[in-house]
């Protein structure tokens, strides 16, 4: 996760040096050529404050999600990023440009919030409660419409993709070893 977040910062440095040319990799809704930007849009940000706002939650939530296995984590992230980008392309307001890792942040939140319950794993439920307590208010505020310059659509779609990921990539319940007498 540290390398991933470092990449986001390096991309923002490159974007600043290039006069914000990388901002063009955001998704502009319902513009067919923009479909190629569905994945890259999750890696570019509109300034250092934007990438900073995503860094800590991405590090923490990403680390927690990766504890379930790296292949599973990669699949969860890929699904969230693609669903979020496509969803923004479909429903965000026309003539807007959406970019940033917040869809992934919201998706990882949704994944962690649901996977412990879906898998019936006690430690996963503890993680869900802690994640909900720490970030729940911010997540609810982030999916509320009306915030200027914030893609609540991207946040909501990311959250829903994360919840879907908890079901699609679930593991079985924690195994209990039988006691022999």
DRENDREN-857683 format. One record per residue (C-alpha): x, y, z; residue in one letter. Coordinates in steps of 0.05 Angstrom, whole numbers. Each point is the difference from the previous one (the first is absolute). Last residue first. Example, Ala and Ser with C-alpha at 12.3 -4.5 7.8 and 13.67 -1.06 7.14 Angstrom:
2
R      c1      c2      c3  rest
R     273     -21     143     S
R     -27     -69      13     A
//
This chain:
181
R      c1      c2      c3  rest
R    -231    -727     474     X
R      14      32     -66     X
R     -14      74      -9     X
R     -21      20     -70     X
R      39      56     -32     X
R     -43      60     -16     X
R       6      27     -70     X
R     -15      73     -11     X
R     -61       6     -45     X
R      12      -8     -75     X
R      34      54     -41     X
R     -38      54     -36     X
R      23      29     -66     X
R     -67      13     -33     X
R     -37      17      64     X
R      50      49      29     X
R      13      25     -70     X
R     -74      21      -5     X
R       9      43      62     X
R      63      31     -30     X
R     -36      14     -66     X
R     -56      34      40     X
R      50      45      36     X
R      36      17     -65     X
R     -67      16     -33     X
R     -18      46      58     X
R      67      36       0     X
R       1       8     -75     X
R     -71      28       1     X
R      19      46      58     X
R      51      30     -47     X
R      24      59      40     X
R      13      68     -31     X
R     -59      33      33     X
R     -33     -44      52     X
R     -74      -8     -18     X
R     -13     -74       5     X
R      17     -40      62     X
R      46     -59     -14     X
R      60      33      33     X
R     -38      20      63     X
R     -19     -72      12     X
R      72     -22     -11     X
R      26      53      47     X
R     -48     -22      54     X
R      17     -74      -8     X
R      76      10       0     X
R      23     -16      71     X
R     -62     -37      27     X
R     -13     -37     -64     X
R      72     -22      -6     X
R      -1     -23      73     X
R     -66     -38      -8     X
R      23     -32     -66     X
R      67     -20      30     X
R     -35     -34      58     X
R     -46     -35     -49     X
R      60     -24     -40     X
R      31     -26      65     X
R     -63     -40      14     X
R      -4     -31     -70     X
R     -70     -13     -26     X
R      23       9     -72     X
R     -56      48     -18     X
R       6      35      68     X
R      75       8      -4     X
R      -6      20     -74     X
R     -51      56      10     X
R      35      60      31     X
R      67     -20     -30     X
R     -28      -1     -71     X
R     -39      64      10     X
R      61      36      27     X
R      43     -28     -56     X
R     -51      28     -50     X
R      -1      69      33     X
R      76       3      -5     X
R      -2     -27     -71     X
R     -50      54     -20     X
R      45      50      37     X
R      60     -18     -43     X
R      -6      61     -46     X
R     -31      24     -64     X
R     -65      28     -26     X
R      -5      52     -56     X
R     -68      32     -10     X
R     -34      18     -65     X
R     -61     -44      13     X
R     -19     -15      72     X
R      21     -68      27     X
R     -44     -60     -18     X
R      32     -44     -54     X
R      73      21       0     X
R      -1       2      76     X
R     -27     -71       0     X
R      53     -23     -49     X
R      55      30      43     X
R     -28     -28      65     X
R     -13     -69     -29     X
R      71      -3     -28     X
R      34      25      63     X
R     -42     -43      47     X
R      10     -63     -41     X
R      75      11      -5     X
R       6      15      74     X
R     -38     -64      20     X
R      40     -42     -49     X
R      66      28      26     X
R     -21     -12      72     X
R     -20     -72     -16     X
R      67     -12     -31     X
R      35      34      59     X
R     -35     -39      54     X
R     -51      17      54     X
R      50      47      34     X
R      -3      42     -63     X
R     -67      30      22     X
R      31      26      65     X
R      60      30     -36     X
R     -45      32     -53     X
R     -45      30      54     X
R      59      30      36     X
R      41      24     -59     X
R     -60      23     -41     X
R     -29      36      60     X
R      66      36      12     X
R      13      18     -73     X
R     -68      23     -26     X
R       0      70      30     X
R      73       9     -18     X
R     -14     -16     -73     X
R     -52      55      -3     X
R      42      50      40     X
R      57     -13     -48     X
R     -40      19     -61     X
R     -56     -27     -45     X
R      17     -73       5     X
R      22     -56     -46     X
R       0     -74      17     X
R     -74     -17       0     X
R      -8      36     -67     X
R      49     -49     -31     X
R     -52     -56       3     X
R     -61      32     -33     X
R      44      43     -45     X
R      -8     -44     -62     X
R     -75      13       5     X
R      14      74     -12     X
R      -2      -9     -76     X
R     -74     -16       6     X
R     -21      64      36     X
R     -56     -20      46     X
R      32      29      62     X
R      69      32      -2     X
R      46     -46      38     X
R      67      27      24     X
R      62     -13     -42     X
R      -1      73     -23     X
R      25      18      70     X
R      66     -29     -23     X
R      16      65     -36     X
R       0      38      66     X
R      56      47     -24     X
R      48     -57     -12     X
R      40      14      64     X
R     -65      -2      40     X
R     -22     -65     -33     X
R      69     -31      12     X
R      -5      18      74     X
R     -71     -27       1     X
R      23     -65     -32     X
R      55      -6      51     X
R     -51       9      56     X
R     -46     -53     -28     X
R      60     -47      -9     X
R      19      10      73     X
R     -72     -20      18     X
R       8     -65     -38     X
R      70     -13      28     X
R     -26      10      71     X
R     -57     -47     -15     X
//
